[in-house]
């Protein structure tokens, strides 16, 4: 009898559970149907009553743009024109200004100008807020609309009106568009020092390979300065590859999507590690995405000292997914967030440097020219000069584009700080 009651209870519980699940599923389906009906109703109402005659396709496109824009600053709907422009951009050569922009608190903001591009040469700076593109106000303008306006044929003019911190009024910047070709990696030695300076301006497909060459060609260097300032990011695989050159084991970065249990981790391997010399990394407010992964991972692994200013804070992953069979229209949607080896996130927080150093010229000693030295005394002892030392090499070294001179360093306070700290690390090692 007891057994019969137990079995009956189990059957009853199972029946209630199945009924509850069916009821929940039915309610979810009803809710989905009501939501879709509401959307259809709004589209139909706009098509029928709006003051201007708008075709259904245009209404749907506007609805899609609004939806993606409301998700986050990096998700967007790419119509046929935008999808084509995206394709051109990924091929690595296009007419434009050479800046990376994003939406920050609803304002169109320069993340960073790219080295040696029209925007960089014209004086556009990271953190500039763009008020106007020519005569077009950026208020309520989408990111893609802004990018479309700024891109154009080479040798055509454009005027950006920007607001800059520390300036009392908006600044107008005249720029001539050009074909954007980016040299993503270049390296230099430092005058009178056994140090290697490597600048990475963006993470394209050849960054890891070119960085390997730079390290290999300067195998006797005692320390490396990795400059990621105003680097807007790029390919995740390249960021992982760069960290792997300096770290021999452990997690480099992980990413988590909607389901936090589905975590994808990327690990360092000893086979790819090239050097164990001390490293410092330079960052600023224009360092974003992949450059934040590199600087943050090296910081977490205690493999580098990070110097400069707090970074931009873009720690999300976007994927481009087709919404038409011919792939002529797509959506770019955020699918995951990056996490550093320590578990911290980059998103909206950025990387805080180990040593804060602001941009500008190096502070020099006041009235140094009025101070007397031994050589200034009337009867100072003469030193026997080596004939080679008597030859001035200033001109020759300035013409050598592969060397950073003392004059170059004196104009860059952050670089000067990096050199001082790197020399200290070498002594400690």
C-alpha positions as CSV (number, residue, x, y, z in Angstrom):
1,X,0.0,0.0,0.0
2,X,2.8,2.4,1.0
3,X,4.6,1.5,-2.2
4,X,1.4,2.3,-4.2
5,X,1.1,5.7,-2.5
6,X,4.8,6.5,-3.1
7,X,4.5,5.7,-6.9
8,X,1.3,7.7,-7.1
9,X,3.0,10.7,-5.4
10,X,5.9,10.5,-7.8
11,X,3.6,10.3,-10.8
12,X,1.6,13.3,-9.5
13,X,4.7,15.4,-9.0
14,X,6.0,14.5,-12.5
15,X,2.5,15.4,-13.9
16,X,2.5,18.7,-12.1
17,X,6.1,19.5,-13.3
18,X,5.3,18.7,-16.9
19,X,2.1,20.7,-16.7
20,X,4.0,23.7,-15.2
21,X,6.7,23.5,-17.9
22,X,4.1,23.3,-20.6
23,X,2.3,26.3,-19.0
24,X,5.5,28.3,-18.8
25,X,6.4,27.5,-22.4
26,X,2.9,28.5,-23.5
27,X,3.1,31.8,-21.6
28,X,6.6,32.5,-23.2
29,X,5.2,31.8,-26.7
30,X,2.2,34.0,-25.9
31,X,4.5,36.8,-24.7
32,X,6.7,36.4,-27.9
33,X,3.6,36.5,-30.1
34,X,2.3,39.7,-28.3
35,X,5.7,41.4,-28.7
36,X,6.0,40.6,-32.4
37,X,2.4,41.7,-32.9
38,X,3.2,45.0,-31.2
39,X,6.2,45.5,-33.5
40,X,4.1,44.7,-36.6
41,X,1.4,47.1,-35.4
42,X,3.9,50.0,-34.9
43,X,5.4,49.4,-38.4
44,X,2.0,49.3,-40.0
45,X,0.9,52.5,-38.2
46,X,4.0,54.4,-39.2
47,X,3.6,53.3,-42.8
48,X,-0.1,54.4,-42.8
49,X,-0.1,57.6,-40.8
50,X,3.4,59.2,-40.9
51,X,3.4,62.7,-42.5
52,X,5.9,61.7,-45.2
53,X,5.4,58.7,-47.5
54,X,7.9,56.1,-46.3
55,X,8.3,52.7,-47.9
56,X,8.1,49.6,-45.7
57,X,11.8,48.7,-46.4
58,X,13.0,52.0,-45.1
59,X,10.8,51.7,-42.0
60,X,12.3,48.3,-41.3
61,X,15.9,49.5,-41.9
62,X,15.3,52.4,-39.4
63,X,13.8,50.0,-36.9
64,X,16.9,47.7,-37.2
65,X,19.3,50.6,-36.8
66,X,17.4,51.8,-33.7
67,X,17.4,48.3,-32.2
68,X,21.1,47.7,-32.6
69,X,22.0,51.2,-31.5
70,X,20.1,50.7,-28.2
71,X,22.0,47.5,-27.4
72,X,25.4,49.1,-26.9
73,X,27.9,51.5,-28.6
74,X,29.5,48.8,-30.7
75,X,26.5,46.8,-32.1
76,X,25.1,48.1,-35.3
77,X,23.0,47.3,-38.4
78,X,25.0,47.2,-41.6
79,X,22.9,47.9,-44.7
80,X,24.2,47.1,-48.2
81,X,26.3,50.3,-48.4
82,X,27.8,49.9,-44.9
83,X,28.5,46.2,-45.5
84,X,30.4,47.1,-48.6
85,X,32.4,49.8,-46.8
86,X,33.2,47.3,-44.0
87,X,34.5,44.9,-46.6
88,X,36.7,47.6,-48.2
89,X,38.1,48.6,-44.8
90,X,39.1,45.0,-43.8
91,X,41.2,44.8,-47.0
92,X,43.4,47.4,-45.4
93,X,43.3,50.3,-47.9
94,X,40.6,53.0,-48.1
95,X,40.1,56.7,-48.4
96,X,39.7,58.5,-45.1
97,X,41.1,60.4,-42.1
98,X,42.9,57.7,-40.1
99,X,41.0,58.0,-36.8
100,X,39.2,55.4,-34.7
101,X,36.0,56.8,-33.1
102,X,33.4,55.5,-30.7
103,X,30.4,56.7,-28.7
104,X,31.1,57.8,-25.1
105,X,28.1,59.0,-23.1
106,X,26.3,59.6,-26.3
107,X,29.0,61.8,-27.8
108,X,31.1,60.9,-30.9
109,X,34.6,60.7,-29.4
110,X,38.0,60.1,-30.9
111,X,39.5,56.9,-29.5
112,X,42.8,57.5,-31.2
113,X,44.4,59.0,-34.4
114,X,46.5,56.5,-36.3
115,X,50.2,57.3,-36.8
116,X,51.2,59.3,-39.9
117,X,47.6,59.6,-41.2
118,X,45.9,62.9,-42.3
119,X,44.1,63.2,-38.9
120,X,47.3,62.6,-36.9
121,X,49.2,65.2,-39.0
122,X,46.3,67.7,-38.7
123,X,46.4,67.5,-34.9
124,X,43.4,65.4,-33.9
125,X,43.9,64.0,-30.4
126,X,42.5,61.1,-28.4
127,X,39.6,62.2,-26.4
128,X,38.4,64.9,-28.8
129,X,34.6,65.1,-29.0
130,X,33.4,65.7,-32.6
131,X,30.6,68.2,-32.7
132,X,30.4,68.6,-36.5
133,X,31.5,66.8,-39.6
134,X,31.6,69.7,-42.2
135,X,28.2,71.3,-41.5
136,X,26.6,68.1,-40.2
137,X,25.9,68.0,-36.4
138,X,26.8,64.7,-34.8
139,X,23.9,65.0,-32.3
140,X,21.8,61.8,-32.5
141,X,24.1,60.6,-35.3
142,X,24.9,56.9,-35.3
143,X,28.5,55.7,-35.3
144,X,28.2,54.2,-38.8
145,X,26.7,57.4,-40.2
146,X,29.6,59.4,-38.8
147,X,32.2,57.0,-40.2
148,X,30.4,57.1,-43.6
149,X,30.6,60.9,-43.7
150,X,34.3,61.0,-42.7
151,X,35.3,58.4,-45.2
152,X,35.7,59.5,-48.8
153,X,37.9,59.9,-51.9
154,X,41.5,60.7,-51.4
155,X,42.5,64.4,-51.7
156,X,39.0,65.7,-50.8
157,X,38.7,68.2,-47.9
158,X,36.8,67.8,-44.7
159,X,36.4,70.0,-41.6
160,X,36.0,68.5,-38.1
161,X,34.7,70.8,-35.3
162,X,35.9,69.3,-32.0
163,X,35.7,70.0,-28.3
164,X,39.0,69.4,-26.4
165,X,39.7,69.3,-22.7
166,X,41.5,72.4,-21.6
167,X,40.3,74.5,-24.6
168,X,37.7,77.2,-23.9
169,X,35.9,77.0,-27.3
170,X,35.5,74.4,-30.1
171,X,38.4,73.9,-32.5
172,X,38.0,73.6,-36.3
173,X,40.4,71.2,-37.9
174,X,40.9,71.2,-41.7
175,X,41.9,67.8,-43.0
176,X,42.6,66.4,-46.5
177,X,41.5,62.8,-46.9
178,X,44.0,60.3,-48.2
179,X,44.5,56.6,-48.8
180,X,45.0,55.0,-45.4
181,X,47.9,52.6,-45.3
182,X,49.1,51.7,-41.9
183,X,52.6,50.6,-40.9
184,X,51.5,48.6,-37.8
185,X,55.0,47.9,-36.4
186,X,58.3,49.9,-36.5
187,X,61.3,49.6,-34.2
188,X,64.2,51.9,-33.2
189,X,67.2,51.7,-31.0
190,X,67.8,54.4,-28.3
191,X,70.8,56.6,-28.5
192,X,73.6,55.6,-26.1
193,X,71.5,52.8,-24.6
194,X,71.2,49.1,-25.3
195,X,67.4,49.4,-25.4
196,X,64.9,48.6,-28.1
197,X,61.9,50.8,-28.8
198,X,59.0,49.1,-30.6
199,X,55.9,51.0,-31.7
200,X,52.7,49.1,-32.5
201,X,50.0,51.4,-34.0
202,X,47.3,48.7,-34.6
203,X,46.9,45.0,-34.5
204,X,46.7,43.8,-38.1
205,X,47.6,40.4,-39.4
206,X,51.3,40.9,-39.5
207,X,52.0,42.4,-36.0
208,X,53.3,39.2,-34.3
209,X,55.5,38.3,-37.3
210,X,57.0,41.8,-37.5
211,X,57.5,42.1,-33.8
212,X,59.4,38.7,-33.9
213,X,61.7,40.2,-36.6
214,X,62.4,43.3,-34.5
215,X,63.3,41.2,-31.4
216,X,65.4,38.8,-33.5
217,X,67.3,41.6,-35.2
218,X,68.1,43.2,-31.8
219,X,69.0,40.0,-29.9
220,X,71.6,41.8,-27.7
221,X,69.2,44.4,-26.3
222,X,68.9,44.6,-22.6
223,X,65.3,45.8,-22.4
224,X,62.3,46.6,-24.6
225,X,59.8,49.5,-24.6
226,X,56.5,48.5,-26.2
227,X,54.6,51.6,-27.2
228,X,50.8,51.0,-27.5
229,X,49.7,54.6,-27.1
230,X,46.8,55.6,-29.4
231,X,46.5,52.0,-30.6
232,X,42.8,51.3,-31.2
233,X,43.2,47.6,-31.2
234,X,42.5,45.0,-34.0
235,X,42.7,41.2,-34.2
236,X,42.5,39.2,-31.0
237,X,44.8,36.5,-32.4
238,X,47.6,39.1,-32.8
239,X,47.2,40.4,-29.3
240,X,47.5,36.8,-28.0
241,X,50.6,36.3,-30.3
242,X,52.3,39.4,-28.9
243,X,51.8,38.4,-25.3
244,X,53.0,34.9,-26.1
245,X,56.4,36.3,-27.2
246,X,57.0,37.5,-23.6
247,X,55.1,35.0,-21.4
248,X,55.8,31.3,-21.4
249,X,52.8,29.9,-19.6
250,X,49.4,30.7,-18.1
251,X,46.2,32.3,-19.4
252,X,46.6,35.3,-21.7
253,X,42.9,36.2,-22.0
254,X,39.5,34.6,-21.8
255,X,36.1,35.5,-23.1
256,X,32.6,34.8,-21.8
257,X,29.4,35.2,-23.7
258,X,25.7,35.1,-22.5
259,X,26.3,31.7,-20.8
260,X,29.1,32.4,-18.3
261,X,29.8,28.7,-18.0
262,X,31.0,28.7,-21.6
263,X,34.3,30.3,-21.1
264,X,37.0,30.3,-23.9
265,X,40.6,30.6,-22.7
266,X,43.7,31.4,-24.6
267,X,47.0,30.2,-23.1
268,X,50.7,31.1,-23.5
269,X,53.1,28.4,-24.8
270,X,56.8,28.2,-24.0
271,X,57.5,27.4,-27.7
272,X,56.5,30.9,-28.8
273,X,58.4,32.8,-26.1
274,X,61.3,34.8,-27.6
275,X,62.8,36.8,-24.8
276,X,63.0,37.3,-21.0
277,X,64.5,40.8,-21.0
278,X,62.7,43.5,-18.9
279,X,59.7,45.1,-20.7
280,X,57.8,48.4,-20.1
281,X,54.6,49.1,-22.0
282,X,53.4,52.7,-22.8
283,X,49.6,53.3,-22.9
284,X,47.2,56.3,-22.8
285,X,43.5,57.1,-23.3
286,X,43.8,56.1,-26.9
287,X,44.9,52.5,-26.2
288,X,41.9,50.3,-26.7
289,X,40.7,46.7,-27.1
290,X,43.6,44.5,-28.3
291,X,46.2,46.9,-26.9
292,X,44.4,46.7,-23.5
293,X,44.6,42.9,-23.6
294,X,48.3,43.0,-24.3
295,X,49.2,45.6,-21.6
296,X,46.8,44.1,-19.0
297,X,48.0,40.5,-19.6
298,X,51.6,41.5,-19.3
299,X,50.8,43.5,-16.2
300,X,48.9,40.5,-14.6
301,X,51.8,38.1,-15.3
302,X,54.2,40.6,-13.7
303,X,56.1,40.5,-17.0
304,X,56.0,44.3,-17.7
305,X,55.6,47.6,-16.0
306,X,52.8,49.6,-17.6
307,X,53.4,53.3,-17.8
308,X,51.3,56.3,-19.0
309,X,47.6,57.1,-18.6
310,X,44.4,55.0,-18.0
311,X,43.3,53.3,-21.2
312,X,40.0,53.6,-23.1
313,X,38.1,50.6,-21.6
314,X,36.8,48.5,-24.6
315,X,36.6,44.9,-23.5
316,X,33.9,43.5,-25.7
317,X,33.9,41.1,-28.6
318,X,31.9,41.8,-31.8
319,X,30.9,39.4,-34.6
320,X,29.5,40.2,-38.0
321,X,26.5,38.0,-38.8
322,X,24.6,38.0,-42.1
323,X,20.8,38.6,-42.1
324,X,20.3,38.0,-45.9
325,X,21.1,35.0,-47.9
326,X,23.5,36.9,-50.2
327,X,25.3,38.4,-47.2
328,X,24.8,41.9,-48.6
329,X,23.3,43.0,-45.3
330,X,24.7,42.2,-41.8
331,X,24.6,43.0,-38.2
332,X,27.6,43.6,-36.0
333,X,26.7,42.4,-32.6
334,X,28.5,42.1,-29.2
335,X,28.7,38.4,-28.3
336,X,31.2,38.3,-25.4
337,X,33.5,40.2,-23.0
338,X,37.2,39.9,-22.5
339,X,38.7,38.9,-19.1
340,X,42.4,39.2,-18.2
341,X,44.4,36.4,-16.5
342,X,43.5,37.8,-13.0
343,X,39.8,37.6,-13.9
344,X,39.3,41.4,-14.1
345,X,37.4,42.9,-17.0
346,X,38.5,45.7,-19.3
347,X,35.0,46.8,-20.3
348,X,34.3,50.4,-19.2
349,X,37.3,50.2,-16.7
350,X,40.4,50.1,-18.9
351,X,43.9,49.4,-17.6
352,X,45.4,51.5,-14.8
353,X,49.1,51.9,-15.3
354,X,51.6,50.9,-12.7
355,X,53.2,54.3,-13.1
356,X,51.1,57.3,-14.1
357,X,53.0,59.6,-16.5
358,X,51.4,62.4,-18.5
359,X,52.2,63.5,-22.1
360,X,54.3,66.5,-22.8
361,X,58.0,67.6,-22.9
362,X,60.5,66.4,-20.3
363,X,60.8,69.0,-17.5
364,X,64.4,70.3,-17.7
365,X,66.5,72.0,-15.0
366,X,65.9,75.7,-14.8
367,X,68.8,78.1,-15.4
368,X,71.2,75.2,-16.2
369,X,73.0,77.3,-18.8
370,X,74.1,79.7,-16.0
371,X,75.8,77.0,-13.9
372,X,79.6,76.7,-14.0
373,X,81.4,73.5,-14.7
374,X,85.0,72.5,-14.8
375,X,85.2,73.1,-18.5
376,X,84.1,76.7,-18.0
377,X,87.1,77.6,-15.8
378,X,89.9,79.6,-17.4
379,X,92.7,77.2,-16.5
380,X,90.9,73.9,-16.5
381,X,92.9,70.7,-17.2
382,X,92.7,69.7,-20.8
383,X,91.6,66.1,-21.6
384,X,93.3,64.2,-24.3
385,X,90.7,63.7,-27.0
386,X,90.3,60.6,-29.0
387,X,90.3,61.6,-32.7
388,X,87.0,59.8,-33.2
389,X,85.3,61.7,-30.4
390,X,86.3,65.0,-32.0
391,X,84.1,64.2,-35.0
392,X,80.6,65.5,-34.6
393,X,78.1,62.8,-35.3
394,X,74.9,64.7,-34.5
395,X,73.9,65.2,-38.1
396,X,74.6,61.5,-39.0
397,X,72.5,60.2,-36.1
398,X,69.6,62.6,-36.8
399,X,69.5,61.3,-40.3
400,X,69.4,57.7,-39.0
401,X,65.7,57.0,-38.7
402,X,66.3,53.9,-36.8
403,X,67.6,55.7,-33.7
404,X,65.7,57.7,-31.1
405,X,68.0,60.7,-30.2
406,X,68.2,62.5,-26.8
407,X,66.4,65.4,-28.5
408,X,63.5,63.0,-29.5
409,X,63.3,61.7,-25.9
410,X,63.3,65.2,-24.4
411,X,60.0,65.9,-26.3
412,X,58.3,62.9,-24.8
413,X,57.9,62.8,-21.1
414,X,56.2,59.3,-21.0
415,X,59.0,57.8,-23.1
416,X,61.6,59.4,-20.9
417,X,59.9,57.9,-17.8
418,X,59.8,54.5,-19.5
419,X,63.5,54.6,-20.3
420,X,64.3,55.5,-16.6
421,X,62.2,52.7,-15.2
422,X,63.5,50.1,-17.8
423,X,67.1,50.9,-16.8
424,X,66.1,50.4,-13.2
425,X,64.6,47.0,-14.0
426,X,67.8,46.0,-15.9
427,X,69.9,46.9,-12.9
428,X,67.6,44.9,-10.5
429,X,67.7,41.9,-12.8
